[in-house]
Amino acid sequence: MTHASNTDRMSGTDGGRLNTEGLPDWLDPVLRVVQTVEPLQLSRFLPPTDGGGRQSAVLILFGEGERGPELLLMERAGSLRSHAGQPAFPGGALDPEDGDPRAEGPLRAALREAEEETGLDPGGVQLFGVLPKLYIPVSSFVVTPVLGWWRQKSPVGVVDPNETARVFTVPVADLTDPANRATTVHPSGHRGPAFLVESALVWGFTAGVIDRLLHFAGWERPWDRDKQVPLDWRA
């Protein structure tokens, strides 16, 4: 099956465009989420209405591995000032050279940051959609989640140990496995979904986005929401 081109392409280089042509059929549900989901369906934390916050982007990269569809994640270095030690999507703040934050900027930033953090070859990534901008109050980041298809895989790994502790992929089958799902409770009292995968506890913003993607794509399986794990969980 070949999808029609996205009619709302962003201008710029290939890294600043969206393209839905030639995606694998199993990404159809994710593409529907991109086209229909509303901001409050993803998070109750939305960007400030006064335009405040630091513009940033993350790359939600779907690939295909030995066990089927998978996601690329990284673990942030423990020495970082914000979100230290957390598994996360590759990403970071927009730079001026990335361009307009309302257009191609987030796409370019997502690819640039992914290359800097994981060694990913951006030439093998097909960007096919963006989700509504979300907000991370603790760090004041306004985040644009950019979705990509890892059309041509390239080697990935830690580029700078000062930024990244490790880089890994997680099969979607493990993310949907009820045995790997739990709830975390932050010291602030905020409860959120978590995933116990690849010897890591994925929680916070990253887990929240994954949780909503699985739900609205129809991939979610019933899981025990009363099962709690501490934030310092280690396999």
C-alpha positions in Angstrom: 0.0 0.0 0.0 1.3 3.5 -0.9 0.1 6.5 0.9 -0.7 9.8 -0.8 1.7 12.6 -0.1 1.0 14.9 2.8 -0.7 17.9 1.4 0.7 20.1 4.2 4.4 19.7 3.5 6.9 21.9 5.2 9.2 23.9 3.1 13.0 23.6 3.1 15.4 20.7 2.7 14.4 17.0 2.9 15.0 17.3 6.6 12.3 20.0 6.7 9.6 18.1 4.9 6.9 15.6 5.7 6.2 12.7 3.4 3.7 9.9 3.9 4.5 8.0 0.7 5.5 4.4 0.9 5.1 3.9 4.7 4.6 0.3 5.8 1.0 -0.8 6.4 1.5 -1.3 10.1 2.1 2.4 10.5 -1.4 3.2 9.3 -2.9 3.5 12.8 -0.1 5.9 13.8 -0.7 8.0 10.8 -4.4 8.2 11.7 -3.4 9.4 15.2 -1.3 12.2 13.7 -4.2 13.3 11.6 -6.9 13.2 14.3 -5.5 13.5 17.8 -6.2 16.6 19.8 -3.7 18.2 22.2 -5.6 17.4 25.4 -5.9 13.8 24.3 -2.1 13.6 24.6 -1.4 15.5 27.8 -3.0 17.9 30.3 0.3 20.0 30.1 0.0 22.3 27.1 2.2 25.2 26.0 1.6 28.5 27.8 -0.9 30.7 26.0 1.5 33.7 26.3 4.0 32.0 24.0 6.5 31.3 26.7 8.7 28.3 27.1 11.7 27.0 25.2 10.9 25.6 21.8 12.2 22.0 21.3 11.5 18.8 19.4 11.9 15.1 19.8 12.1 12.3 17.2 9.7 9.4 17.7 11.4 7.0 15.3 9.7 3.8 14.3 11.9 1.1 12.8 11.5 -2.6 12.0 13.7 -5.1 13.9 14.0 -8.8 14.4 10.8 -8.8 16.5 8.8 -6.4 14.3 8.1 -2.7 14.9 10.3 -0.9 17.4 11.1 2.5 18.7 14.5 4.2 19.2 15.2 5.5 22.7 18.2 6.9 24.5 19.1 7.3 28.2 20.2 10.7 29.1 23.5 11.1 31.0 23.2 11.3 34.8 25.2 14.5 34.9 22.8 16.6 32.8 21.0 19.5 34.4 17.5 18.5 33.4 15.9 15.1 33.1 19.2 13.4 34.1 19.3 9.6 33.7 15.9 9.4 32.1 15.2 7.2 29.0 13.9 9.6 26.4 13.3 10.2 22.7 16.3 11.8 21.0 15.7 15.5 20.9 16.4 19.0 22.3 16.0 22.7 21.9 15.6 24.4 18.5 18.6 26.4 17.3 18.2 29.5 15.1 19.6 27.7 12.1 16.7 25.1 12.3 14.3 27.7 11.0 10.8 28.7 11.8 9.5 26.9 15.0 6.0 27.1 13.5 7.1 25.3 10.3 10.2 23.3 9.4 12.2 24.2 12.6 11.0 21.2 14.7 11.6 18.7 11.9 15.2 19.9 11.4 15.9 20.1 15.1 14.6 16.6 15.7 16.8 15.1 13.1 19.8 17.2 14.1 19.5 16.3 17.8 19.0 12.6 17.0 22.2 12.6 14.9 24.1 14.4 17.6 22.9 12.1 20.4 22.7 8.7 18.7 24.9 8.9 15.6 21.8 8.3 13.5 22.1 9.0 9.8 19.2 11.4 9.1 19.3 10.5 5.4 17.7 7.2 6.2 14.8 8.7 8.1 11.4 9.6 6.5 9.5 12.2 8.6 5.8 11.6 8.2 4.0 13.6 10.8 4.0 15.8 13.9 1.9 15.7 17.0 0.5 18.8 18.8 3.0 20.8 20.8 3.2 19.7 24.4 4.7 21.2 27.6 7.2 19.9 30.2 6.6 22.2 33.2 9.7 21.2 35.1 12.0 22.3 32.4 9.7 24.8 30.6 10.2 23.0 27.2 7.5 23.4 24.6 8.0 20.1 22.7 7.0 19.2 19.2 6.9 15.4 18.8 8.1 14.6 15.2 7.3 11.1 13.9 9.6 9.2 11.5 10.0 6.0 9.7 13.5 4.5 9.8 13.5 3.6 6.2 17.2 2.8 5.9 18.7 1.8 9.2 22.1 3.1 10.3 24.3 2.2 13.2 23.5 4.1 16.4 25.3 4.4 19.8 26.6 6.9 22.3 28.2 9.9 20.6 28.9 12.1 23.6 28.9 10.4 27.1 28.3 13.8 28.6 24.9 13.8 27.0 23.9 10.2 26.5 24.4 7.1 28.6 23.2 4.6 26.1 21.1 4.2 23.0 18.7 1.3 22.4 15.6 0.1 20.5 12.5 -1.3 22.1 10.1 -3.6 20.3 6.5 -2.3 20.3 5.5 -5.8 21.3 7.3 -5.2 24.6 5.7 -1.8 25.1 2.3 -3.3 24.7 3.0 -6.3 26.9 0.9 -5.8 30.1 3.7 -7.4 32.2 6.0 -4.5 31.2 3.5 -1.8 32.2 3.1 0.0 35.5 2.3 3.4 37.1 4.8 5.7 38.7 4.1 8.3 41.4 6.2 11.4 41.4 7.1 13.0 44.8 4.8 15.8 43.7 2.0 13.3 43.7 1.6 13.2 39.9 0.8 9.7 38.6 1.8 8.6 35.2 2.3 5.5 33.0 5.6 3.7 32.9 7.3 0.9 30.9 9.8 -1.6 32.3 11.7 -2.5 29.1 15.4 -3.1 28.1 16.5 -2.9 31.8 15.1 0.7 32.0 12.2 2.4 33.5 10.6 4.7 30.9 8.5 7.3 32.6 7.5 11.0 32.5 7.0 12.8 29.3 8.3 10.0 27.1 6.2 7.3 28.7 3.1 9.6 28.5 3.5 10.1 24.7 4.1 6.4 24.1 1.1 5.5 26.2 -1.2 7.8 24.3 0.2 6.6 20.9 -0.4 3.0 21.8 -3.9 3.8 23.0 -5.1 5.9 20.0 -3.4 3.6 17.5 -5.4 0.7 19.0 -2.3 -1.2 20.1 -2.9 -0.9 23.8 -3.6 -4.1 25.7 -5.4 -4.1 29.1 -2.9 -3.7 31.9 -2.9 -3.3 35.7 -2.9 0.4 36.5 -2.7 -0.4 40.2 0.8 -1.8 39.8 3.2 0.8 41.0 7.0 1.1 40.6 9.4 3.6 42.3 11.2 6.1 40.1 14.5 4.6 41.2 13.5 1.2 39.9 16.3 -0.9 38.4 16.1 -4.2 36.7 
